[in-house]
Amino acid sequence: LLGAAGVDRRDALRAIRTLSLTSAQNALELGPEAALTGPVQRGDADTVKAHMAALAGCPPYVGDLYRASGRALLEIARRRGLSEDSAHAVAMALER
């Protein structure tokens, strides 16, 4: 996705390295449920909508992967106490 946005491959990999390593480390140390962060966990449907809009120009499988991941994360967020109103708003945003 960064490449599609015009970011050099080497720079893109460097940019996501820290994020990827930190996410994996947190999931291993805290467990995936406790380590979850991001717009789905926060119930931030507007950000999820913006992500879906940004993915519209990508191959369909990219959006499909985002939606599938988002649905799985939404179940974790619900278990962690995300309100049903926020969960519904995120679920609707994932369907666009």
Residue frames relative to the residue before (quaternion, step in Angstrom):
aa qw qx qy qz dx dy dz
L 1.0000 0.0000 0.0000 0.0000 0.00 0.00 0.00
L 0.6354 0.5104 -0.3384 0.4703 3.56 1.00 -0.72
G 0.6145 0.5484 -0.3359 0.4569 3.56 1.07 -0.73
A 0.6484 0.5122 -0.3071 0.4721 3.57 1.01 -0.85
A 0.6709 0.4789 -0.2841 0.4897 3.56 1.20 -0.55
G 0.6153 -0.5940 0.3303 0.3993 3.57 1.29 0.09
V 0.4882 0.6501 -0.4456 0.3750 3.60 1.24 0.18
D 0.5303 -0.6279 0.4768 0.3117 3.56 -0.96 0.94
R 0.5964 -0.6124 0.3845 0.3484 3.60 -0.95 0.89
R 0.6741 0.4923 -0.3053 0.4583 3.60 0.84 -0.93
D 0.6601 0.4918 -0.3037 0.4798 3.58 0.98 -0.82
A 0.6332 0.5334 -0.3288 0.4543 3.58 1.02 -0.76
L 0.6689 0.4917 -0.3021 0.4685 3.57 0.90 -0.89
R 0.6361 0.5167 -0.3231 0.4732 3.56 1.02 -0.76
A 0.6578 0.5300 -0.3080 0.4376 3.58 0.99 -0.84
I 0.7528 0.3828 -0.2290 0.4841 3.58 0.94 -0.77
R 0.4427 0.7191 -0.4438 0.3001 3.59 1.24 -0.21
T 0.7063 0.4557 -0.2709 0.4691 3.56 0.71 -1.08
L 0.6452 0.5223 -0.3221 0.4551 3.58 0.91 -0.86
S 0.6792 0.4929 -0.2897 0.4602 3.58 0.89 -0.92
L 0.6835 0.4862 -0.2903 0.4605 3.58 0.87 -0.92
T 0.6591 0.5008 -0.3089 0.4684 3.58 0.96 -0.84
S 0.6416 0.5224 -0.3242 0.4587 3.59 0.97 -0.82
A 0.6681 0.4900 -0.3007 0.4723 3.57 0.91 -0.89
Q 0.6514 0.5151 -0.3169 0.4581 3.59 0.93 -0.88
N 0.6612 0.4976 -0.3095 0.4683 3.60 0.91 -0.86
A 0.6515 0.5102 -0.3231 0.4592 3.60 0.93 -0.82
L 0.6782 0.4827 -0.2931 0.4703 3.58 0.99 -0.78
E 0.7146 0.4504 -0.2585 0.4687 3.61 0.96 -0.82
L 0.7889 0.3296 -0.1498 0.4966 3.58 0.90 -0.93
G 0.4645 -0.6050 0.4789 0.4345 3.52 1.19 -0.67
P 0.6132 -0.6052 0.3564 0.3615 3.59 -1.00 0.76
E 0.6448 0.5334 -0.3362 0.4321 3.59 0.96 -0.78
A 0.7116 0.4480 -0.2620 0.4735 3.59 0.81 -0.96
A 0.6878 0.5027 -0.2827 0.4408 3.59 1.08 -0.63
L 0.4870 0.7007 -0.4252 0.3017 3.60 1.22 -0.32
T 0.0587 0.7527 -0.6523 0.0672 3.54 -0.97 1.00
G 0.5381 0.6573 -0.4399 0.2913 3.55 -1.25 -0.01
P 0.7574 -0.4365 0.2475 0.4177 3.56 -1.31 0.16
V 0.6254 0.5185 -0.3619 0.4571 3.62 0.99 -0.63
Q 0.6573 0.5098 -0.3068 0.4626 3.60 0.89 -0.90
R 0.7028 0.4553 -0.2617 0.4799 3.58 1.02 -0.80
G 0.4147 -0.6966 0.4785 0.3374 3.59 1.23 -0.38
D 0.3762 0.7499 -0.4544 0.2996 3.56 1.22 0.57
A 0.1509 -0.8375 0.5221 0.0564 3.56 0.29 1.31
D 0.6103 0.5637 -0.3654 0.4198 3.63 1.02 -0.67
T 0.6575 0.4845 -0.3135 0.4844 3.60 0.98 -0.77
V 0.6273 0.5190 -0.3407 0.4702 3.59 0.98 -0.77
K 0.6297 0.5210 -0.3306 0.4720 3.62 0.99 -0.78
A 0.6527 0.5090 -0.3121 0.4663 3.58 0.96 -0.87
H 0.6301 0.5181 -0.3320 0.4736 3.58 1.01 -0.77
M 0.6557 0.5117 -0.3146 0.4575 3.59 0.89 -0.91
A 0.6468 0.5089 -0.3202 0.4692 3.59 0.98 -0.80
A 0.6583 0.5108 -0.3091 0.4585 3.58 0.97 -0.84
L 0.6846 0.4864 -0.2801 0.4650 3.58 1.10 -0.68
A 0.4535 0.7161 -0.4386 0.2987 3.60 1.23 -0.22
G 0.7100 0.4512 -0.2593 0.4743 3.59 1.08 -0.64
C 0.5770 0.5871 -0.3668 0.4333 3.59 1.28 -0.01
P 0.6554 -0.4616 0.3817 0.4601 3.58 -1.23 0.17
P 0.6367 -0.5836 0.3412 0.3711 3.62 -0.99 0.78
Y 0.6315 0.5562 -0.3583 0.4043 3.61 0.96 -0.71
V 0.5869 0.5690 -0.3813 0.4317 3.61 1.12 -0.48
G 0.6697 0.4757 -0.2852 0.4939 3.57 0.94 -0.87
D 0.6191 0.5434 -0.3372 0.4557 3.56 1.05 -0.78
L 0.6583 0.5028 -0.3033 0.4711 3.58 0.97 -0.85
Y 0.6381 0.5191 -0.3263 0.4658 3.59 0.97 -0.85
R 0.6689 0.4978 -0.3055 0.4599 3.59 0.89 -0.93
A 0.6667 0.4987 -0.3086 0.4600 3.60 0.88 -0.90
S 0.6541 0.4940 -0.3081 0.4830 3.59 0.95 -0.84
G 0.6539 0.5300 -0.3097 0.4422 3.56 0.94 -0.88
R 0.6434 0.5141 -0.3252 0.4647 3.58 1.00 -0.79
A 0.6520 0.5025 -0.3140 0.4730 3.59 0.97 -0.83
L 0.6588 0.4990 -0.3027 0.4746 3.59 0.96 -0.85
L 0.6152 0.5616 -0.3426 0.4346 3.57 1.06 -0.71
E 0.6306 0.5198 -0.3364 0.4680 3.58 1.02 -0.69
I 0.6374 0.5024 -0.3243 0.4859 3.58 1.02 -0.75
A 0.6523 0.5198 -0.3171 0.4514 3.58 0.92 -0.90
R 0.6224 0.5270 -0.3412 0.4675 3.59 1.02 -0.73
R 0.6563 0.5045 -0.3151 0.4642 3.58 0.92 -0.85
R 0.6893 0.4626 -0.2694 0.4881 3.56 1.14 -0.62
G 0.6855 -0.5414 0.2709 0.4044 3.57 1.23 0.19
L 0.3331 0.7284 -0.5323 0.2740 3.62 1.15 0.28
S 0.4946 -0.6721 0.4589 0.3050 3.57 -0.84 0.95
E 0.5903 -0.5913 0.4135 0.3618 3.55 -1.14 0.58
D 0.6071 0.5459 -0.3594 0.4520 3.62 1.07 -0.61
S 0.6737 0.4752 -0.2897 0.4862 3.59 0.92 -0.90
A 0.6377 0.5273 -0.3263 0.4571 3.57 0.96 -0.84
H 0.6486 0.5115 -0.3162 0.4665 3.58 0.96 -0.83
A 0.6520 0.5162 -0.3165 0.4564 3.60 0.94 -0.87
V 0.6548 0.4907 -0.3129 0.4821 3.59 0.98 -0.79
A 0.6362 0.5292 -0.3295 0.4546 3.60 0.96 -0.86
M 0.6553 0.4972 -0.3132 0.4747 3.59 0.97 -0.80
A 0.6413 0.5242 -0.3236 0.4575 3.60 0.99 -0.80
L 0.6510 0.5244 -0.3136 0.4504 3.59 1.04 -0.71
E 0.6692 0.5182 -0.2971 0.4419 3.58 1.16 -0.48
R 0.5664 0.6312 -0.3822 0.3669 3.60 1.19 -0.22
